[in-house]
Amino acid sequence: MKTLADLMEHLSRVFGRRHRLYLPNVADRTFALLCAVDNVQDGVRKGASKRDLSAALAEAVARTLCCVESYGDIPFVEALAAKYPLNKCIYCHKRPCECTERRAHHILVKPNKVQSSWSLKQWCGSFRATYGKKNKERGAYYCLTRLFGEVAEFVALQMPGADNGSSSEILERDIAFELADIFAWTIAVANVLDIDLEAAVLKRYGKGCSVCKKAVCACTHFDMHRALWHVKKT
């Protein structure tokens, strides 16, 4: 896939029909995403193989983009570019990031058009250059904790009255930013684990559904259970 938008379009072609039929609303899709993130955490905790963790992270990416799809034409890539620019952290304004846990207030930047044509691999490389060293120091569990926190914030935006009287445009923007944060911390986990996330996604979904093996998924079942990890005994 040349760009992240290409990947999103591909996954929509493969799974769009199934999602409309079996995950018809954003609550269903959010639960599916939460299960995918929990699966990654469980795999890390149990020492699953790099191959299995790659597949689990690919599923987390696909389910995040499934949530994006449920909102239609929200400015997802633009939100990524505004919050995660190509040459600095928006909190400390440095690259690599030097933020402490208590960060300064951020100022969003105008999205750089260059980033609209980035592939998933390029996004992963940019995150590695800006945040990779610090995230490596903090470890996978820290990144997973942040990822769960972002999913919780996304859930909170779906609660009745979450807009606090703001306009639909503002709520839509806030949703795009929360999904961008989920996507960003998924990349962070992959980078800490030294997993090529784009390769993992293409291996699992590049030719279609990994379960039914069809270019347009014909599955009627979603497995929301934790994976049975193949862990070597010590």
C-alpha positions in Angstrom: 0.0 0.0 0.0 1.5 3.3 -1.0 -0.3 5.4 1.6 -2.1 5.0 4.8 -5.3 6.1 2.9 -4.6 3.2 0.5 -4.5 0.8 3.4 -7.7 2.1 4.8 -9.4 1.8 1.5 -8.1 -1.8 1.0 -9.3 -2.9 4.5 -12.7 -1.3 3.7 -13.0 -3.3 0.5 -12.1 -6.5 2.3 -14.2 -6.1 5.5 -16.6 -3.3 4.8 -19.6 -5.5 4.0 -18.9 -7.8 7.0 -18.6 -4.8 9.3 -21.9 -3.3 8.2 -23.6 -6.6 8.8 -22.0 -7.8 12.0 -20.5 -4.7 13.6 -23.1 -2.2 12.6 -22.5 0.5 15.2 -19.5 2.1 16.8 -20.0 0.5 20.2 -19.6 -3.0 18.6 -16.5 -1.9 16.8 -15.0 -0.3 19.9 -15.6 -3.5 21.8 -13.8 -5.4 19.0 -10.9 -2.9 19.2 -10.7 -3.3 23.0 -10.5 -7.1 22.6 -7.7 -6.7 20.1 -5.7 -4.4 22.4 -6.3 -6.8 25.3 -5.0 -9.6 23.1 -1.8 -7.8 22.5 -1.3 -7.1 26.2 -2.0 -10.7 27.0 0.5 -11.9 24.4 3.2 -9.6 25.7 2.5 -10.7 29.3 2.7 -14.4 28.4 5.8 -14.1 26.2 4.1 -14.9 22.9 6.3 -15.2 19.8 7.1 -12.2 17.7 5.1 -13.7 14.8 2.0 -14.0 17.0 2.4 -10.6 18.4 2.8 -9.2 14.9 -0.5 -10.7 14.0 -2.2 -9.4 17.1 -0.9 -5.9 16.4 -2.1 -6.1 12.8 -5.5 -6.9 14.1 -5.4 -3.9 16.5 -4.6 -1.7 13.5 -7.4 -3.1 11.4 -9.9 -2.7 14.2 -8.8 0.9 14.8 -9.4 1.7 11.2 -12.7 -0.1 11.4 -13.7 2.4 14.0 -12.5 5.2 11.8 -14.6 3.8 9.0 -17.7 3.8 11.2 -17.7 7.7 11.3 -17.5 8.1 7.6 -15.2 10.9 6.3 -13.6 12.1 9.5 -10.2 13.9 9.2 -8.2 10.9 10.6 -5.0 11.4 8.7 -5.2 15.1 9.2 -5.5 14.6 12.9 -2.4 12.3 12.9 -0.4 15.0 11.1 -1.6 17.8 13.4 -0.7 16.0 16.6 2.3 14.0 15.4 4.2 16.3 12.9 7.2 15.1 10.9 9.9 17.0 12.7 9.1 17.5 16.4 7.0 16.5 19.4 4.2 19.1 19.9 4.8 19.1 23.7 8.5 19.7 24.0 9.1 20.8 20.4 12.1 18.5 20.1 13.1 15.5 18.1 13.8 13.1 19.6 11.1 13.8 22.3 12.4 14.9 25.7 9.1 15.1 27.5 8.8 14.2 31.1 5.7 12.4 32.4 4.1 15.8 33.3 4.1 17.4 29.9 3.5 21.0 28.9 0.3 22.0 27.1 0.5 21.1 23.5 -0.2 23.3 20.5 -1.5 21.5 17.4 0.3 22.3 14.2 -1.1 22.8 10.7 -1.0 19.4 9.0 1.8 19.0 6.6 0.6 17.8 3.2 3.6 15.5 2.9 2.2 13.3 5.6 -1.0 12.7 3.7 0.9 10.5 1.3 2.8 8.6 4.0 2.6 4.8 4.1 2.1 3.0 7.4 5.9 2.2 7.3 6.7 5.9 7.1 4.4 6.7 10.0 6.1 4.0 12.0 9.5 5.4 11.1 8.5 9.0 12.1 7.2 7.8 15.4 10.4 5.8 16.0 12.6 8.9 15.3 10.5 11.1 17.6 9.4 8.9 20.4 11.3 5.6 19.9 14.2 6.1 22.4 11.9 7.3 25.2 9.3 4.6 24.6 12.1 1.9 24.6 13.2 3.2 28.0 9.7 3.0 29.4 9.0 -0.4 27.9 6.1 -2.2 26.3 3.9 -2.2 29.4 4.0 1.5 29.6 3.0 1.9 26.0 0.2 -0.7 26.4 -1.1 1.2 29.5 -1.2 4.4 27.4 -2.9 2.6 24.6 -5.7 1.3 26.9 -6.0 4.8 28.3 -6.6 6.2 24.8 -9.2 3.6 24.1 -10.9 4.6 27.4 -10.9 8.2 26.2 -12.4 7.2 22.9 -15.2 5.3 24.8 -15.8 8.4 26.9 -16.5 10.5 23.8 -19.3 8.1 22.9 -21.1 8.6 26.2 -24.4 10.6 26.2 -23.6 14.3 26.7 -19.9 13.9 25.9 -20.1 16.8 23.5 -21.0 19.2 26.4 -22.9 21.3 23.9 -20.1 21.6 21.4 -20.8 21.5 17.7 -20.9 18.3 15.6 -17.7 19.5 13.9 -15.8 19.8 17.1 -17.0 16.4 18.4 -16.0 14.9 15.0 -12.6 16.5 15.3 -12.2 15.2 18.9 -13.1 11.7 17.8 -10.5 11.9 15.0 -7.8 12.9 17.5 -8.7 10.1 19.9 -8.5 7.5 17.1 -5.2 9.1 16.0 -3.9 8.6 19.6 -5.0 5.0 19.6 -3.2 4.5 16.3 -0.1 6.2 17.5 0.2 4.1 20.7 -0.3 0.9 18.7 2.6 2.0 16.6 4.6 2.7 19.8 4.0 -0.8 21.0 5.1 -2.3 17.7 8.2 -0.1 17.6 9.2 -1.1 21.2 8.8 -4.8 20.3 10.8 -4.2 17.0 7.9 -5.3 14.9 7.5 -4.1 11.3 3.9 -3.1 11.6 3.2 -2.5 7.9 4.7 -5.9 7.0 2.5 -7.5 9.8 -0.7 -5.9 8.4 0.1 -6.8 4.8 0.9 -10.4 5.8 -2.4 -10.8 7.6 -4.7 -8.7 5.4 -2.8 -7.9 2.2 -4.5 -10.6 0.1 -7.9 -10.4 1.9 -9.3 -12.1 5.0 -6.8 -14.2 6.9 -9.6 -16.6 8.0 -11.9 -17.3 5.0 -9.0 -16.4 2.5 -11.3 -14.4 0.3 -10.6 -11.0 -1.2 -13.9 -9.8 0.2 -14.5 -11.3 3.6 -17.4 -13.7 3.8 -17.0 -14.6 7.5 -20.0 -14.4 9.8 -18.3 -14.7 13.1 -16.0 -12.5 15.2 -13.7 -14.2 17.6 -13.6 -11.9 20.7 -11.7 -14.4 22.9 -8.1 -14.1 23.8 -5.7 -16.0 21.6 -4.2 -19.3 22.7 -0.6 -18.3 22.6 2.1 -20.7 21.6 4.7 -20.0 24.3 7.9 -21.9 24.7 8.3 -23.5 28.1 11.4 -22.5 30.1 
